Amino acid sequence: MEENKQVDAELSFEAALKELETVVNKIEDKDTTLDTAIDLFKRGTQLSKICENKLTDAKMRIKQLVGDEEQELSSKQEA
C-alpha cells in the first residue's frame, strides 16, 4: 500500500488524468461487475485527489510567480 502511494506521488497530472479517464470508461462499461466498479471508483477518487493536489500546487506556483513579478515591477517603478 505504501508503495502505491509513492508511485501515485510520482504520477504527473497528465498521467493521473489519463488513468482517471480510463477508470471512468471502465466503470461505464456495461460488462463491469459491481465489485469491480467499486474498486475502480476507489481508484478514481484517489486519482481525482492527485489531480486536485497537482492543480492546487500549480495554482500556488503561478500566484508566487505573479507576486514575485509584481514586486519586481513595483521596485523598478520606485527606483
PyMOL Python script that loads the backbone (N, CA, C, O; Angstrom):
from pymol import cmd

cmd.read_pdbstr("""\
ATOM      1  N   MET A   1       0.823  -1.198   0.000  1.00  0.00           N
ATOM      2  CA  MET A   1       0.000   0.000   0.000  1.00  0.00           C
ATOM      3  C   MET A   1       0.866   1.261   0.000  1.00  0.00           C
ATOM      4  O   MET A   1       0.581   2.219  -0.719  1.00  0.00           O
ATOM      5  N   GLU A   2       1.917   1.250   0.806  1.00  0.00           N
ATOM      6  CA  GLU A   2       2.832   2.397   0.875  1.00  0.00           C
ATOM      7  C   GLU A   2       3.524   2.599  -0.473  1.00  0.00           C
ATOM      8  O   GLU A   2       3.771   3.728  -0.896  1.00  0.00           O
ATOM      9  N   GLU A   3       3.833   1.485  -1.138  1.00  0.00           N
ATOM     10  CA  GLU A   3       4.470   1.553  -2.450  1.00  0.00           C
ATOM     11  C   GLU A   3       3.546   2.238  -3.458  1.00  0.00           C
ATOM     12  O   GLU A   3       4.011   3.020  -4.287  1.00  0.00           O
ATOM     13  N   ASN A   4       2.245   1.952  -3.396  1.00  0.00           N
ATOM     14  CA  ASN A   4       1.278   2.588  -4.294  1.00  0.00           C
ATOM     15  C   ASN A   4       1.232   4.089  -4.074  1.00  0.00           C
ATOM     16  O   ASN A   4       1.136   4.856  -5.033  1.00  0.00           O
ATOM     17  N   LYS A   5       1.301   4.516  -2.815  1.00  0.00           N
ATOM     18  CA  LYS A   5       1.277   5.947  -2.514  1.00  0.00           C
ATOM     19  C   LYS A   5       2.490   6.640  -3.119  1.00  0.00           C
ATOM     20  O   LYS A   5       2.382   7.751  -3.638  1.00  0.00           O
ATOM     21  N   GLN A   6       3.644   5.982  -3.051  1.00  0.00           N
ATOM     22  CA  GLN A   6       4.859   6.571  -3.613  1.00  0.00           C
ATOM     23  C   GLN A   6       4.738   6.665  -5.127  1.00  0.00           C
ATOM     24  O   GLN A   6       5.096   7.686  -5.715  1.00  0.00           O
ATOM     25  N   VAL A   7       4.240   5.615  -5.761  1.00  0.00           N
ATOM     26  CA  VAL A   7       4.055   5.621  -7.211  1.00  0.00           C
ATOM     27  C   VAL A   7       3.055   6.703  -7.583  1.00  0.00           C
ATOM     28  O   VAL A   7       3.277   7.440  -8.543  1.00  0.00           O
ATOM     29  N   ASP A   8       1.960   6.811  -6.841  1.00  0.00           N
ATOM     30  CA  ASP A   8       0.958   7.839  -7.107  1.00  0.00           C
ATOM     31  C   ASP A   8       1.541   9.239  -6.982  1.00  0.00           C
ATOM     32  O   ASP A   8       1.206  10.124  -7.768  1.00  0.00           O
ATOM     33  N   ALA A   9       2.400   9.441  -6.011  1.00  0.00           N
ATOM     34  CA  ALA A   9       3.010  10.764  -5.810  1.00  0.00           C
ATOM     35  C   ALA A   9       3.894  11.145  -6.994  1.00  0.00           C
ATOM     36  O   ALA A   9       4.087  12.328  -7.276  1.00  0.00           O
ATOM     37  N   GLU A  10       4.425  10.151  -7.678  1.00  0.00           N
ATOM     38  CA  GLU A  10       5.300  10.401  -8.814  1.00  0.00           C
ATOM     39  C   GLU A  10       4.531  10.587 -10.122  1.00  0.00           C
ATOM     40  O   GLU A  10       5.116  10.967 -11.137  1.00  0.00           O
ATOM     41  N   LEU A  11       3.220  10.321 -10.101  1.00  0.00           N
ATOM     42  CA  LEU A  11       2.408  10.487 -11.311  1.00  0.00           C
ATOM     43  C   LEU A  11       2.342  11.959 -11.696  1.00  0.00           C
ATOM     44  O   LEU A  11       2.166  12.827 -10.840  1.00  0.00           O
ATOM     45  N   SER A  12       2.481  12.227 -12.964  1.00  0.00           N
ATOM     46  CA  SER A  12       2.272  13.593 -13.429  1.00  0.00           C
ATOM     47  C   SER A  12       0.768  13.851 -13.475  1.00  0.00           C
ATOM     48  O   SER A  12      -0.035  12.920 -13.427  1.00  0.00           O
ATOM     49  N   PHE A  13       0.403  15.115 -13.568  1.00  0.00           N
ATOM     50  CA  PHE A  13      -1.008  15.465 -13.693  1.00  0.00           C
ATOM     51  C   PHE A  13      -1.599  14.769 -14.913  1.00  0.00           C
ATOM     52  O   PHE A  13      -2.682  14.189 -14.844  1.00  0.00           O
ATOM     53  N   GLU A  14      -0.884  14.831 -16.018  1.00  0.00           N
ATOM     54  CA  GLU A  14      -1.379  14.260 -17.274  1.00  0.00           C
ATOM     55  C   GLU A  14      -1.575  12.749 -17.161  1.00  0.00           C
ATOM     56  O   GLU A  14      -2.571  12.216 -17.649  1.00  0.00           O
ATOM     57  N   ALA A  15      -0.640  12.063 -16.524  1.00  0.00           N
ATOM     58  CA  ALA A  15      -0.741  10.609 -16.361  1.00  0.00           C
ATOM     59  C   ALA A  15      -1.917  10.245 -15.456  1.00  0.00           C
ATOM     60  O   ALA A  15      -2.656   9.302 -15.737  1.00  0.00           O
ATOM     61  N   ALA A  16      -2.086  10.998 -14.371  1.00  0.00           N
ATOM     62  CA  ALA A  16      -3.196  10.736 -13.457  1.00  0.00           C
ATOM     63  C   ALA A  16      -4.535  10.990 -14.149  1.00  0.00           C
ATOM     64  O   ALA A  16      -5.482  10.224 -13.974  1.00  0.00           O
ATOM     65  N   LEU A  17      -4.611  12.060 -14.931  1.00  0.00           N
ATOM     66  CA  LEU A  17      -5.847  12.380 -15.638  1.00  0.00           C
ATOM     67  C   LEU A  17      -6.166  11.313 -16.680  1.00  0.00           C
ATOM     68  O   LEU A  17      -7.322  10.923 -16.840  1.00  0.00           O
ATOM     69  N   LYS A  18      -5.158  10.850 -17.376  1.00  0.00           N
ATOM     70  CA  LYS A  18      -5.362   9.806 -18.389  1.00  0.00           C
ATOM     71  C   LYS A  18      -5.867   8.521 -17.733  1.00  0.00           C
ATOM     72  O   LYS A  18      -6.799   7.887 -18.227  1.00  0.00           O
ATOM     73  N   GLU A  19      -5.243   8.146 -16.619  1.00  0.00           N
ATOM     74  CA  GLU A  19      -5.687   6.944 -15.907  1.00  0.00           C
ATOM     75  C   GLU A  19      -7.107   7.129 -15.380  1.00  0.00           C
ATOM     76  O   GLU A  19      -7.909   6.195 -15.409  1.00  0.00           O
ATOM     77  N   LEU A  20      -7.416   8.326 -14.902  1.00  0.00           N
ATOM     78  CA  LEU A  20      -8.771   8.610 -14.416  1.00  0.00           C
ATOM     79  C   LEU A  20      -9.791   8.453 -15.545  1.00  0.00           C
ATOM     80  O   LEU A  20     -10.868   7.897 -15.331  1.00  0.00           O
ATOM     81  N   GLU A  21      -9.462   8.934 -16.730  1.00  0.00           N
ATOM     82  CA  GLU A  21     -10.353   8.777 -17.876  1.00  0.00           C
ATOM     83  C   GLU A  21     -10.571   7.303 -18.207  1.00  0.00           C
ATOM     84  O   GLU A  21     -11.680   6.896 -18.552  1.00  0.00           O
ATOM     85  N   THR A  22      -9.508   6.508 -18.102  1.00  0.00           N
ATOM     86  CA  THR A  22      -9.613   5.067 -18.342  1.00  0.00           C
ATOM     87  C   THR A  22     -10.517   4.423 -17.296  1.00  0.00           C
ATOM     88  O   THR A  22     -11.347   3.577 -17.628  1.00  0.00           O
ATOM     89  N   VAL A  23     -10.361   4.816 -16.049  1.00  0.00           N
ATOM     90  CA  VAL A  23     -11.188   4.288 -14.967  1.00  0.00           C
ATOM     91  C   VAL A  23     -12.667   4.602 -15.222  1.00  0.00           C
ATOM     92  O   VAL A  23     -13.530   3.738 -15.067  1.00  0.00           O
ATOM     93  N   VAL A  24     -12.942   5.830 -15.606  1.00  0.00           N
ATOM     94  CA  VAL A  24     -14.329   6.227 -15.872  1.00  0.00           C
ATOM     95  C   VAL A  24     -14.915   5.390 -17.012  1.00  0.00           C
ATOM     96  O   VAL A  24     -16.050   4.922 -16.928  1.00  0.00           O
ATOM     97  N   ASN A  25     -14.140   5.210 -18.061  1.00  0.00           N
ATOM     98  CA  ASN A  25     -14.615   4.393 -19.189  1.00  0.00           C
ATOM     99  C   ASN A  25     -14.912   2.963 -18.764  1.00  0.00           C
ATOM    100  O   ASN A  25     -15.897   2.374 -19.208  1.00  0.00           O
ATOM    101  N   LYS A  26     -14.066   2.402 -17.908  1.00  0.00           N
ATOM    102  CA  LYS A  26     -14.292   1.030 -17.424  1.00  0.00           C
ATOM    103  C   LYS A  26     -15.537   0.961 -16.545  1.00  0.00           C
ATOM    104  O   LYS A  26     -16.302   0.001 -16.632  1.00  0.00           O
ATOM    105  N   ILE A  27     -15.745   1.966 -15.702  1.00  0.00           N
ATOM    106  CA  ILE A  27     -16.937   1.987 -14.845  1.00  0.00           C
ATOM    107  C   ILE A  27     -18.200   2.054 -15.710  1.00  0.00           C
ATOM    108  O   ILE A  27     -19.207   1.419 -15.398  1.00  0.00           O
ATOM    109  N   GLU A  28     -18.137   2.823 -16.788  1.00  0.00           N
ATOM    110  CA  GLU A  28     -19.293   2.992 -17.663  1.00  0.00           C
ATOM    111  C   GLU A  28     -19.561   1.771 -18.541  1.00  0.00           C
ATOM    112  O   GLU A  28     -20.635   1.658 -19.133  1.00  0.00           O
ATOM    113  N   ASP A  29     -18.598   0.863 -18.628  1.00  0.00           N
ATOM    114  CA  ASP A  29     -18.769  -0.349 -19.433  1.00  0.00           C
ATOM    115  C   ASP A  29     -19.843  -1.224 -18.791  1.00  0.00           C
ATOM    116  O   ASP A  29     -19.777  -1.525 -17.599  1.00  0.00           O
ATOM    117  N   LYS A  30     -20.820  -1.625 -19.578  1.00  0.00           N
ATOM    118  CA  LYS A  30     -21.951  -2.398 -19.044  1.00  0.00           C
ATOM    119  C   LYS A  30     -21.532  -3.769 -18.540  1.00  0.00           C
ATOM    120  O   LYS A  30     -22.255  -4.384 -17.756  1.00  0.00           O
ATOM    121  N   ASP A  31     -20.373  -4.260 -18.976  1.00  0.00           N
ATOM    122  CA  ASP A  31     -19.909  -5.582 -18.546  1.00  0.00           C
ATOM    123  C   ASP A  31     -19.119  -5.544 -17.240  1.00  0.00           C
ATOM    124  O   ASP A  31     -18.729  -6.593 -16.729  1.00  0.00           O
ATOM    125  N   THR A  32     -18.880  -4.360 -16.697  1.00  0.00           N
ATOM    126  CA  THR A  32     -18.126  -4.241 -15.446  1.00  0.00           C
ATOM    127  C   THR A  32     -19.010  -4.680 -14.283  1.00  0.00           C
ATOM    128  O   THR A  32     -20.143  -4.220 -14.135  1.00  0.00           O
ATOM    129  N   THR A  33     -18.471  -5.578 -13.465  1.00  0.00           N
ATOM    130  CA  THR A  33     -19.236  -6.051 -12.310  1.00  0.00           C
ATOM    131  C   THR A  33     -19.303  -4.977 -11.230  1.00  0.00           C
ATOM    132  O   THR A  33     -18.513  -4.033 -11.229  1.00  0.00           O
ATOM    133  N   LEU A  34     -20.237  -5.130 -10.329  1.00  0.00           N
ATOM    134  CA  LEU A  34     -20.399  -4.156  -9.247  1.00  0.00           C
ATOM    135  C   LEU A  34     -19.133  -4.070  -8.396  1.00  0.00           C
ATOM    136  O   LEU A  34     -18.672  -2.973  -8.082  1.00  0.00           O
ATOM    137  N   ASP A  35     -18.577  -5.205  -8.027  1.00  0.00           N
ATOM    138  CA  ASP A  35     -17.361  -5.204  -7.200  1.00  0.00           C
ATOM    139  C   ASP A  35     -16.197  -4.516  -7.912  1.00  0.00           C
ATOM    140  O   ASP A  35     -15.446  -3.754  -7.303  1.00  0.00           O
ATOM    141  N   THR A  36     -16.060  -4.791  -9.191  1.00  0.00           N
ATOM    142  CA  THR A  36     -15.004  -4.145  -9.971  1.00  0.00           C
ATOM    143  C   THR A  36     -15.256  -2.645 -10.062  1.00  0.00           C
ATOM    144  O   THR A  36     -14.330  -1.844  -9.938  1.00  0.00           O
ATOM    145  N   ALA A  37     -16.510  -2.273 -10.279  1.00  0.00           N
ATOM    146  CA  ALA A  37     -16.864  -0.851 -10.365  1.00  0.00           C
ATOM    147  C   ALA A  37     -16.546  -0.128  -9.059  1.00  0.00           C
ATOM    148  O   ALA A  37     -16.090   1.016  -9.074  1.00  0.00           O
ATOM    149  N   ILE A  38     -16.784  -0.786  -7.942  1.00  0.00           N
ATOM    150  CA  ILE A  38     -16.474  -0.178  -6.640  1.00  0.00           C
ATOM    151  C   ILE A  38     -14.968   0.006  -6.485  1.00  0.00           C
ATOM    152  O   ILE A  38     -14.517   1.053  -6.019  1.00  0.00           O
ATOM    153  N   ASP A  39     -14.188  -1.001  -6.872  1.00  0.00           N
ATOM    154  CA  ASP A  39     -12.726  -0.886  -6.819  1.00  0.00           C
ATOM    155  C   ASP A  39     -12.246   0.235  -7.743  1.00  0.00           C
ATOM    156  O   ASP A  39     -11.368   1.019  -7.382  1.00  0.00           O
ATOM    157  N   LEU A  40     -12.836   0.296  -8.939  1.00  0.00           N
ATOM    158  CA  LEU A  40     -12.472   1.350  -9.880  1.00  0.00           C
ATOM    159  C   LEU A  40     -12.851   2.726  -9.345  1.00  0.00           C
ATOM    160  O   LEU A  40     -12.110   3.694  -9.517  1.00  0.00           O
ATOM    161  N   PHE A  41     -14.007   2.804  -8.698  1.00  0.00           N
ATOM    162  CA  PHE A  41     -14.440   4.073  -8.114  1.00  0.00           C
ATOM    163  C   PHE A  41     -13.440   4.537  -7.056  1.00  0.00           C
ATOM    164  O   PHE A  41     -13.088   5.715  -6.992  1.00  0.00           O
ATOM    165  N   LYS A  42     -12.989   3.597  -6.229  1.00  0.00           N
ATOM    166  CA  LYS A  42     -11.994   3.928  -5.201  1.00  0.00           C
ATOM    167  C   LYS A  42     -10.725   4.478  -5.853  1.00  0.00           C
ATOM    168  O   LYS A  42     -10.177   5.488  -5.412  1.00  0.00           O
ATOM    169  N   ARG A  43     -10.269   3.805  -6.901  1.00  0.00           N
ATOM    170  CA  ARG A  43      -9.068   4.271  -7.607  1.00  0.00           C
ATOM    171  C   ARG A  43      -9.327   5.635  -8.240  1.00  0.00           C
ATOM    172  O   ARG A  43      -8.461   6.509  -8.232  1.00  0.00           O
ATOM    173  N   GLY A  44     -10.513   5.804  -8.781  1.00  0.00           N
ATOM    174  CA  GLY A  44     -10.874   7.084  -9.386  1.00  0.00           C
ATOM    175  C   GLY A  44     -10.824   8.224  -8.393  1.00  0.00           C
ATOM    176  O   GLY A  44     -10.368   9.318  -8.723  1.00  0.00           O
ATOM    177  N   THR A  45     -11.289   7.978  -7.174  1.00  0.00           N
ATOM    178  CA  THR A  45     -11.239   9.038  -6.163  1.00  0.00           C
ATOM    179  C   THR A  45      -9.792   9.365  -5.790  1.00  0.00           C
ATOM    180  O   THR A  45      -9.458  10.522  -5.537  1.00  0.00           O
ATOM    181  N   GLN A  46      -8.935   8.341  -5.758  1.00  0.00           N
ATOM    182  CA  GLN A  46      -7.514   8.583  -5.488  1.00  0.00           C
ATOM    183  C   GLN A  46      -6.896   9.439  -6.599  1.00  0.00           C
ATOM    184  O   GLN A  46      -6.172  10.398  -6.334  1.00  0.00           O
ATOM    185  N   LEU A  47      -7.193   9.075  -7.822  1.00  0.00           N
ATOM    186  CA  LEU A  47      -6.646   9.819  -8.961  1.00  0.00           C
ATOM    187  C   LEU A  47      -7.184  11.247  -9.000  1.00  0.00           C
ATOM    188  O   LEU A  47      -6.456  12.186  -9.324  1.00  0.00           O
ATOM    189  N   SER A  48      -8.446  11.397  -8.671  1.00  0.00           N
ATOM    190  CA  SER A  48      -9.050  12.729  -8.631  1.00  0.00           C
ATOM    191  C   SER A  48      -8.343  13.606  -7.605  1.00  0.00           C
ATOM    192  O   SER A  48      -8.091  14.785  -7.856  1.00  0.00           O
ATOM    193  N   LYS A  49      -8.029  13.041  -6.471  1.00  0.00           N
ATOM    194  CA  LYS A  49      -7.323  13.780  -5.421  1.00  0.00           C
ATOM    195  C   LYS A  49      -5.908  14.158  -5.872  1.00  0.00           C
ATOM    196  O   LYS A  49      -5.433  15.259  -5.592  1.00  0.00           O
ATOM    197  N   ILE A  50      -5.244  13.234  -6.573  1.00  0.00           N
ATOM    198  CA  ILE A  50      -3.912  13.529  -7.098  1.00  0.00           C
ATOM    199  C   ILE A  50      -3.991  14.714  -8.057  1.00  0.00           C
ATOM    200  O   ILE A  50      -3.192  15.646  -7.971  1.00  0.00           O
ATOM    201  N   CYS A  51      -4.959  14.672  -8.968  1.00  0.00           N
ATOM    202  CA  CYS A  51      -5.132  15.766  -9.928  1.00  0.00           C
ATOM    203  C   CYS A  51      -5.432  17.079  -9.210  1.00  0.00           C
ATOM    204  O   CYS A  51      -4.879  18.125  -9.550  1.00  0.00           O
ATOM    205  N   GLU A  52      -6.306  17.012  -8.221  1.00  0.00           N
ATOM    206  CA  GLU A  52      -6.650  18.217  -7.461  1.00  0.00           C
ATOM    207  C   GLU A  52      -5.414  18.796  -6.774  1.00  0.00           C
ATOM    208  O   GLU A  52      -5.196  20.007  -6.797  1.00  0.00           O
ATOM    209  N   ASN A  53      -4.615  17.937  -6.172  1.00  0.00           N
ATOM    210  CA  ASN A  53      -3.405  18.402  -5.491  1.00  0.00           C
ATOM    211  C   ASN A  53      -2.400  19.012  -6.472  1.00  0.00           C
ATOM    212  O   ASN A  53      -1.771  20.030  -6.181  1.00  0.00           O
ATOM    213  N   LYS A  54      -2.261  18.382  -7.624  1.00  0.00           N
ATOM    214  CA  LYS A  54      -1.333  18.909  -8.636  1.00  0.00           C
ATOM    215  C   LYS A  54      -1.808  20.278  -9.136  1.00  0.00           C
ATOM    216  O   LYS A  54      -0.996  21.183  -9.327  1.00  0.00           O
ATOM    217  N   LEU A  55      -3.118  20.430  -9.348  1.00  0.00           N
ATOM    218  CA  LEU A  55      -3.654  21.715  -9.798  1.00  0.00           C
ATOM    219  C   LEU A  55      -3.503  22.790  -8.718  1.00  0.00           C
ATOM    220  O   LEU A  55      -3.182  23.939  -9.024  1.00  0.00           O
ATOM    221  N   THR A  56      -3.730  22.422  -7.475  1.00  0.00           N
ATOM    222  CA  THR A  56      -3.564  23.370  -6.371  1.00  0.00           C
ATOM    223  C   THR A  56      -2.117  23.821  -6.275  1.00  0.00           C
ATOM    224  O   THR A  56      -1.840  25.003  -6.068  1.00  0.00           O
ATOM    225  N   ASP A  57      -1.194  22.878  -6.426  1.00  0.00           N
ATOM    226  CA  ASP A  57       0.234  23.211  -6.399  1.00  0.00           C
ATOM    227  C   ASP A  57       0.594  24.152  -7.548  1.00  0.00           C
ATOM    228  O   ASP A  57       1.316  25.130  -7.356  1.00  0.00           O
ATOM    229  N   ALA A  58       0.092  23.852  -8.726  1.00  0.00           N
ATOM    230  CA  ALA A  58       0.375  24.705  -9.884  1.00  0.00           C
ATOM    231  C   ALA A  58      -0.190  26.110  -9.674  1.00  0.00           C
ATOM    232  O   ALA A  58       0.458  27.101 -10.010  1.00  0.00           O
ATOM    233  N   LYS A  59      -1.382  26.190  -9.126  1.00  0.00           N
ATOM    234  CA  LYS A  59      -2.012  27.483  -8.857  1.00  0.00           C
ATOM    235  C   LYS A  59      -1.170  28.297  -7.871  1.00  0.00           C
ATOM    236  O   LYS A  59      -0.978  29.499  -8.058  1.00  0.00           O
ATOM    237  N   MET A  60      -0.674  27.645  -6.833  1.00  0.00           N
ATOM    238  CA  MET A  60       0.157  28.334  -5.844  1.00  0.00           C
ATOM    239  C   MET A  60       1.467  28.812  -6.474  1.00  0.00           C
ATOM    240  O   MET A  60       1.937  29.908  -6.172  1.00  0.00           O
ATOM    241  N   ARG A  61       2.057  27.989  -7.349  1.00  0.00           N
ATOM    242  CA  ARG A  61       3.298  28.379  -8.015  1.00  0.00           C
ATOM    243  C   ARG A  61       3.069  29.576  -8.930  1.00  0.00           C
ATOM    244  O   ARG A  61       3.902  30.479  -9.002  1.00  0.00           O
ATOM    245  N   ILE A  62       1.939  29.580  -9.628  1.00  0.00           N
ATOM    246  CA  ILE A  62       1.618  30.707 -10.508  1.00  0.00           C
ATOM    247  C   ILE A  62       1.414  31.975  -9.688  1.00  0.00           C
ATOM    248  O   ILE A  62       1.910  33.040 -10.056  1.00  0.00           O
ATOM    249  N   LYS A  63       0.686  31.865  -8.578  1.00  0.00           N
ATOM    250  CA  LYS A  63       0.497  33.033  -7.707  1.00  0.00           C
ATOM    251  C   LYS A  63       1.834  33.561  -7.221  1.00  0.00           C
ATOM    252  O   LYS A  63       2.041  34.773  -7.163  1.00  0.00           O
ATOM    253  N   GLN A  64       2.747  32.656  -6.870  1.00  0.00           N
ATOM    254  CA  GLN A  64       4.076  33.062  -6.402  1.00  0.00           C
ATOM    255  C   GLN A  64       4.821  33.787  -7.515  1.00  0.00           C
ATOM    256  O   GLN A  64       5.433  34.829  -7.283  1.00  0.00           O
ATOM    257  N   LEU A  65       4.768  33.239  -8.718  1.00  0.00           N
ATOM    258  CA  LEU A  65       5.454  33.872  -9.848  1.00  0.00           C
ATOM    259  C   LEU A  65       4.879  35.249 -10.146  1.00  0.00           C
ATOM    260  O   LEU A  65       5.626  36.198 -10.381  1.00  0.00           O
ATOM    261  N   VAL A  66       3.567  35.363 -10.136  1.00  0.00           N
ATOM    262  CA  VAL A  66       2.919  36.648 -10.398  1.00  0.00           C
ATOM    263  C   VAL A  66       3.257  37.636  -9.288  1.00  0.00           C
ATOM    264  O   VAL A  66       3.527  38.807  -9.554  1.00  0.00           O
ATOM    265  N   GLY A  67       3.243  37.164  -8.049  1.00  0.00           N
ATOM    266  CA  GLY A  67       3.594  38.029  -6.925  1.00  0.00           C
ATOM    267  C   GLY A  67       5.025  38.508  -7.005  1.00  0.00           C
ATOM    268  O   GLY A  67       5.306  39.680  -6.757  1.00  0.00           O
ATOM    269  N   ASP A  68       5.940  37.602  -7.353  1.00  0.00           N
ATOM    270  CA  ASP A  68       7.347  37.986  -7.499  1.00  0.00           C
ATOM    271  C   ASP A  68       7.515  39.016  -8.606  1.00  0.00           C
ATOM    272  O   ASP A  68       8.275  39.974  -8.463  1.00  0.00           O
ATOM    273  N   GLU A  69       6.807  38.816  -9.702  1.00  0.00           N
ATOM    274  CA  GLU A  69       6.908  39.739 -10.837  1.00  0.00           C
ATOM    275  C   GLU A  69       6.325  41.104 -10.471  1.00  0.00           C
ATOM    276  O   GLU A  69       6.871  42.138 -10.856  1.00  0.00           O
ATOM    277  N   GLU A  70       5.227  41.106  -9.734  1.00  0.00           N
ATOM    278  CA  GLU A  70       4.624  42.375  -9.319  1.00  0.00           C
ATOM    279  C   GLU A  70       5.561  43.131  -8.386  1.00  0.00           C
ATOM    280  O   GLU A  70       5.690  44.352  -8.478  1.00  0.00           O
ATOM    281  N   GLN A  71       6.214  42.397  -7.488  1.00  0.00           N
ATOM    282  CA  GLN A  71       7.168  43.040  -6.578  1.00  0.00           C
ATOM    283  C   GLN A  71       8.340  43.616  -7.363  1.00  0.00           C
ATOM    284  O   GLN A  71       8.805  44.718  -7.071  1.00  0.00           O
ATOM    285  N   GLU A  72       8.811  42.883  -8.345  1.00  0.00           N
ATOM    286  CA  GLU A  72       9.931  43.342  -9.153  1.00  0.00           C
ATOM    287  C   GLU A  72       9.543  44.603  -9.930  1.00  0.00           C
ATOM    288  O   GLU A  72      10.319  45.557  -9.995  1.00  0.00           O
ATOM    289  N   LEU A  73       8.361  44.607 -10.509  1.00  0.00           N
ATOM    290  CA  LEU A  73       7.892  45.778 -11.245  1.00  0.00           C
ATOM    291  C   LEU A  73       7.718  46.973 -10.316  1.00  0.00           C
ATOM    292  O   LEU A  73       8.065  48.099 -10.673  1.00  0.00           O
ATOM    293  N   SER A  74       7.189  46.731  -9.144  1.00  0.00           N
ATOM    294  CA  SER A  74       6.965  47.799  -8.177  1.00  0.00           C
ATOM    295  C   SER A  74       8.284  48.401  -7.705  1.00  0.00           C
ATOM    296  O   SER A  74       8.386  49.618  -7.547  1.00  0.00           O
ATOM    297  N   SER A  75       9.289  47.567  -7.479  1.00  0.00           N
ATOM    298  CA  SER A  75      10.583  48.092  -7.031  1.00  0.00           C
ATOM    299  C   SER A  75      11.285  48.841  -8.154  1.00  0.00           C
ATOM    300  O   SER A  75      12.023  49.788  -7.885  1.00  0.00           O
ATOM    301  N   LYS A  76      11.076  48.439  -9.416  1.00  0.00           N
ATOM    302  CA  LYS A  76      11.663  49.146 -10.540  1.00  0.00           C
ATOM    303  C   LYS A  76      11.006  50.525 -10.706  1.00  0.00           C
ATOM    304  O   LYS A  76      11.669  51.499 -11.064  1.00  0.00           O
ATOM    305  N   GLN A  77       9.709  50.589 -10.443  1.00  0.00           N
ATOM    306  CA  GLN A  77       8.988  51.854 -10.586  1.00  0.00           C
ATOM    307  C   GLN A  77       9.391  52.840  -9.491  1.00  0.00           C
ATOM    308  O   GLN A  77       9.396  54.052  -9.708  1.00  0.00           O
ATOM    309  N   GLU A  78       9.726  52.316  -8.325  1.00  0.00           N
ATOM    310  CA  GLU A  78      10.126  53.182  -7.213  1.00  0.00           C
ATOM    311  C   GLU A  78      11.545  53.736  -7.424  1.00  0.00           C
ATOM    312  O   GLU A  78      11.892  54.793  -6.898  1.00  0.00           O
ATOM    313  N   ALA A  79      12.348  53.015  -8.191  1.00  0.00           N
ATOM    314  CA  ALA A  79      13.742  53.412  -8.379  1.00  0.00           C
ATOM    315  C   ALA A  79      13.896  54.541  -9.371  1.00  0.00           C
ATOM    316  O   ALA A  79      15.015  54.984  -9.633  1.00  0.00           O
TER     317      ALA A  79
END
""", "prot")
cmd.dss("prot")
cmd.show_as("cartoon", "prot")
cmd.util.cbc("prot")
cmd.orient("prot")
